[in-house]
C-alpha cells in the first residue's frame, strides 16, 4: 500500500511539474511594438493608464464622439472594417477592454460593471463630456452599464447583438468546463494549444462561413496563446453575471439603435426584440443573412445604419 501511495504521489509531482512548465512556456502577454506591423490602423493606436490598467485604444476623426466596444475574446480588430468609414463622420474611439487585445491583463474585477467604469474613466481622460457608445455582444452590456451608471455622459447607444438579456437558446463561445474551478483553467489551457476552439467559435459567430478566414482566426487566437489572455478570458466569463442589468433597462432614456443579425446563433433575435421593448426610444434593425458580428460580416451596412441613426438622416 505504501509503495502504491508513493507511486501516486510521484505521479502527482511529475504532473504538477509538467503543467507548470507547460503554463510558463507561453508568453505572459502580447507586445504591441513587436506586432505593430500586423495591427490594423496601428498609426491611430494610443495607450493610457486608466485606474492602473494600461488601456489600448485607437482614435481617428472629428465631430460627434463614437466609442466602439468589442465583445468577449475580441479587440479593436473587430471594428477594423468600420473604423475608417465611421471616422469620416465621427470622432471614433475603438477601445480594447481590460484583459483583451493589447490592453493590460492584471488580476482583479472583470465584470461588465468594472469594464464600464474603465470606459467611463477613459472618456474622462479624453475630455469627452458626452459620447455615443456602440457595443457588440459583451461590449453592448458594457455600454449599457455605462449608460445606467452615467446617463449624462451617454448621448446614445448602438447595441449590436448585445449581451445582458436573458433568453432561451443563448449560447456562449466559452466551453462549459471553463467554469469548473482549477480544472477548468487547465482544460482551457490544453484546448488552446491549437486554434480549433477559436475556429469553432468564429464559425458559430458568422452566417457566411467564408468570412472565417485563416487571417481572422489567427488574430483572434493570438491573445489566447498568452497566459494573460487566457486568464482574462476566464475571469471575464466567470464574472459575467455578477450584476444582471435587465431589471434596470426601463430607466434608460437615450436614443438607442438595436442592430441584430437575424441568424445569430449565440444571442438569438428574441433578445433584440426584448431590448427593443425594455428600452424606451429604441429602434430595432434586423440584418438578414447575418450572424453575431455584423460589423465584421456586413461592415458597409453597419456603417450606414449607425451613421443614419446618429445623424438623423
C-alpha positions in Angstrom: 0.0 0.0 0.0 2.8 2.4 0.9 4.5 1.7 -2.4 1.3 2.5 -4.3 0.8 5.8 -2.4 4.4 6.8 -3.2 3.8 5.9 -6.8 0.6 8.1 -6.9 2.4 10.9 -5.1 5.3 10.7 -7.6 2.8 10.9 -10.5 1.2 14.0 -8.9 4.5 15.7 -8.5 5.5 14.9 -12.1 2.2 16.1 -13.4 2.4 19.3 -11.4 5.9 20.0 -12.8 4.8 19.2 -16.3 1.8 21.6 -16.1 3.9 24.3 -14.6 6.4 24.1 -17.4 3.6 23.9 -19.9 1.9 27.0 -18.5 5.0 29.2 -18.2 6.4 28.2 -21.6 3.9 30.6 -23.2 4.4 34.4 -23.2 2.8 36.5 -20.5 1.2 38.9 -22.9 1.3 40.4 -26.4 3.9 43.0 -27.3 2.4 45.9 -29.4 5.8 47.0 -30.5 6.7 43.6 -31.9 3.4 43.1 -33.6 2.8 46.7 -34.7 3.1 45.9 -38.4 0.2 43.4 -38.3 -2.2 45.7 -36.3 -5.0 47.3 -38.4 -4.9 51.1 -38.2 -1.8 50.9 -35.9 -1.0 54.6 -36.7 -4.0 55.6 -34.7 -3.2 53.4 -31.6 -2.6 55.0 -28.2 -2.2 53.8 -24.7 -3.5 55.4 -21.4 -3.1 54.4 -17.8 -6.7 54.1 -16.6 -7.1 53.2 -12.9 -3.7 51.4 -13.0 -4.5 49.4 -16.2 -2.8 50.2 -19.4 -5.6 50.6 -21.9 -5.0 50.4 -25.7 -7.4 52.4 -27.9 -7.5 53.7 -31.4 -8.8 57.2 -32.3 -9.4 59.0 -35.6 -11.8 61.6 -36.9 -13.5 64.7 -35.7 -17.1 65.6 -34.7 -19.5 63.6 -32.6 -17.6 61.1 -30.4 -18.4 57.5 -31.1 -16.9 54.8 -28.8 -16.6 51.2 -30.2 -16.6 48.4 -27.6 -15.8 44.9 -28.6 -17.2 41.5 -27.4 -15.8 38.6 -25.5 -12.3 37.4 -26.6 -12.3 40.2 -29.2 -10.5 43.5 -29.5 -10.3 46.6 -31.7 -9.7 44.2 -34.5 -13.5 43.5 -34.6 -14.0 47.1 -35.8 -11.2 47.3 -38.4 -13.6 47.4 -41.4 -15.9 50.1 -40.0 -13.2 52.2 -38.2 -12.1 54.2 -41.2 -15.5 54.8 -42.8 -17.1 55.9 -39.5 -14.1 58.3 -38.9 -15.2 60.3 -41.9 -18.3 61.4 -40.0 -17.4 60.9 -36.3 -14.6 61.1 -33.8 -14.2 57.4 -33.5 -12.5 55.7 -30.4 -12.2 51.9 -30.5 -11.1 50.5 -27.2 -9.5 47.2 -26.1 -11.2 46.4 -22.8 -9.2 45.3 -19.8 -7.8 41.9 -20.4 -8.2 41.9 -24.2 -6.2 42.9 -27.2 -3.2 45.0 -26.3 -4.7 46.3 -23.0 -3.3 45.2 -19.7 -4.4 41.9 -18.1 -3.9 42.2 -14.4 -5.8 40.3 -11.7 -9.0 41.8 -10.4 -12.6 42.6 -11.3 -13.5 41.6 -14.9 -17.3 42.1 -14.5 -19.2 44.1 -17.1 -19.7 46.8 -14.5 -16.0 47.1 -13.8 -15.3 47.3 -17.6 -17.9 50.1 -17.8 -16.1 52.1 -15.1 -12.8 51.8 -17.1 -14.6 53.0 -20.2 -16.1 56.0 -18.3 -12.7 56.9 -16.9 -11.2 56.7 -20.4 -13.9 59.2 -21.6 -12.9 61.5 -18.8 -9.2 61.2 -19.8 -10.1 62.1 -23.4 -12.2 65.1 -22.1 -15.4 63.7 -23.7 -18.3 65.2 -21.9 -20.8 63.1 -23.9 -20.3 60.3 -26.4 -22.3 57.7 -28.4 -21.4 54.2 -27.3 -21.5 51.2 -29.8 -21.1 47.8 -28.3 -21.2 44.3 -29.7 -22.1 41.3 -27.6 -20.3 41.7 -24.2 -19.4 45.2 -25.3 -23.1 46.0 -25.6 -23.6 45.0 -22.0 -20.6 47.2 -21.0 -22.2 50.1 -22.9 -25.5 49.6 -21.1 -23.7 49.6 -17.8 -22.0 52.9 -18.7 -25.4 54.4 -19.6 -27.1 53.2 -16.4 -24.3 54.5 -14.1 -23.5 57.7 -16.0 -26.5 58.7 -18.1 -25.3 62.3 -18.5 -22.2 61.0 -20.4 -24.0 59.0 -23.0 -25.6 60.7 -26.0 -27.0 57.5 -27.3 -26.4 53.8 -27.7 -25.8 51.4 -30.6 -26.4 47.9 -29.4 -25.1 45.2 -31.8 -26.2 41.7 -30.9 -25.8 42.8 -27.3 -25.5 40.6 -24.2 -27.3 41.5 -21.0 -30.7 40.0 -21.7 -31.8 36.5 -20.6 -33.4 34.5 -23.3 -33.8 30.8 -24.2 -31.3 29.4 -26.7 -28.5 31.8 -25.9 -25.1 30.2 -26.3 -21.5 31.1 -25.4 -18.1 31.0 -27.1 -16.7 29.7 -23.8 -16.9 26.0 -23.2 -18.9 25.0 -20.1 -15.9 23.3 -18.5 -14.2 26.7 -18.2 -16.4 27.3 -15.2 -15.1 24.4 -13.2 -12.7 25.7 -10.5 -9.0 24.9 -11.1 -9.7 22.1 -13.5 -11.3 24.5 -15.9 -8.2 26.6 -16.2 -6.1 23.5 -17.0 -8.6 22.2 -19.6 -8.8 25.6 -21.3 -5.0 25.9 -21.5 -4.8 22.5 -23.0 -7.6 23.1 -25.5 -5.9 26.3 -26.7 -2.7 24.6 -27.8 -4.4 24.8 -31.2 -6.8 27.2 -32.8 -9.6 24.7 -33.1 -11.6 26.2 -30.3 -11.3 29.7 -31.8 -12.2 28.4 -35.3 -15.3 26.7 -33.9 -16.3 29.9 -32.0 -16.0 32.1 -35.1 -17.9 29.6 -37.3 -20.8 29.9 -34.8 -20.5 33.7 -35.0 -20.8 34.1 -38.7 -23.7 33.3 -41.0 -21.3 33.3 -44.0 -18.6 30.8 -43.1 -16.4 32.0 -46.0 -15.6 35.1 -43.9 -14.0 32.9 -41.2 -10.6 33.2 -42.8 -7.2 31.9 -41.5 -6.2 35.5 -41.0 -9.2 36.3 -38.8 -8.8 33.1 -36.8 -5.1 33.9 -36.3 -5.8 37.4 -35.0 -8.5 36.2 -32.5 -6.3 33.2 -31.4 -3.1 35.3 -30.8 -4.0 36.8 -27.4 -5.4 33.4 -26.2 -1.9 31.9 -26.7 -0.6 34.1 -23.8 -1.0 33.4 -20.1 -2.6 36.8 -19.5 -5.1 36.4 -22.4 -6.3 33.1 -21.2 -6.7 34.2 -17.6 -8.5 37.4 -18.6 -11.0 35.4 -20.8 -11.5 33.0 -17.9 -12.2 35.9 -15.4 -14.5 37.7 -17.9 -16.6 34.6 -18.4 -16.8 33.5 -14.8 -17.7 37.1 -13.6 -20.1 37.8 -16.4 -23.4 37.5 -14.4 -22.4 39.3 -11.2 -24.6 42.3 -11.9 -27.6 41.5 -14.1 -28.9 44.6 -15.7 -32.1 43.5 -17.3 -34.3 44.8 -14.5 -32.7 48.3 -14.8 -33.2 48.8 -18.5 -36.5 50.6 -18.1 -34.6 53.5 -16.6 -32.8 54.2 -19.9 -34.0 57.2 -21.9 -31.4 57.8 -24.6 -31.8 57.2 -28.3 -30.9 53.6 -29.0 -30.3 51.7 -32.2 -30.5 47.9 -31.7 -28.8 46.2 -34.7 -29.2 42.4 -34.9 -28.1 39.6 -37.2 -31.2 37.6 -37.9 -29.1 34.3 -38.0 -27.2 35.0 -34.7 -26.6 31.5 -33.2 -25.1 32.9 -30.0 -27.7 35.5 -28.9 -31.0 34.9 -30.7 -33.1 37.5 -32.3 -35.6 37.3 -29.3 -33.0 39.2 -27.2 -33.0 42.1 -29.7 -36.8 42.3 -29.6 -36.8 42.1 -25.8 -34.3 45.0 -25.7 -36.5 47.0 -28.0 -39.4 46.6 -25.6 -37.5 47.3 -22.5 -35.6 50.4 -23.7 -37.7 53.5 -24.4 -36.8 55.5 -27.5 -35.2 52.5 -29.2 -35.2 51.3 -32.8 -34.6 47.7 -33.9 -33.0 46.9 -37.2 -32.7 43.3 -38.3 -30.0 42.3 -40.7 -30.9 39.2 -42.7 -28.2 36.6 -43.7 -26.0 37.9 -40.8 -24.7 36.3 -37.6 -23.4 37.6 -34.3 -20.8 40.1 -35.7 -22.5 42.5 -38.2 -19.6 44.9 -38.0 -17.4 42.2 -39.4 -19.9 40.3 -41.6 -21.7 43.3 -43.0 -19.4 46.3 -42.4 -20.9 48.6 -45.1 -24.5 48.1 -43.9 -23.4 48.5 -40.3 -21.7 51.9 -41.0 -24.7 53.0 -43.0 -27.2 52.2 -40.2 -25.0 53.7 -37.5 -24.4 56.9 -39.5 -28.0 57.5 -40.5 -29.2 56.8 -36.9 -26.8 59.2 -35.2 -27.1 62.0 -37.8 -30.8 61.6 -38.2 -30.6 61.4 -41.9 
